[in-house]
Amino acid sequence: MNPWGPYDGPARVLTIAEIAAQEPHILSVLRGLGVPAVDIDDVIQDVMLGACTSAQAGRYRQTLRASLWTR
């Protein structure tokens, strides 16, 4: 069983704009996780790069939440 939720069919490729639109949520999650302010920009960049890479590789599923990108 998939630990992130049910399989909902084929993956779809997110655009960079769709991923970038999640930045406020990602920032909130990272702050909640206690990421130091001095590191926050670098960590956001790493998370968004990972999300873009995964999306381009066809590993994005609509049922996954953006907060899982930070795990």
Buried (B, 14 or more C-beta within 10 A) or exposed (E): EEEEEEEEEEBEEBEEEBBEEBEEBBBEBBEEEEBEEEEBEEBBEEBBEEBBEBBEEEEBBEEBEBBEBBE
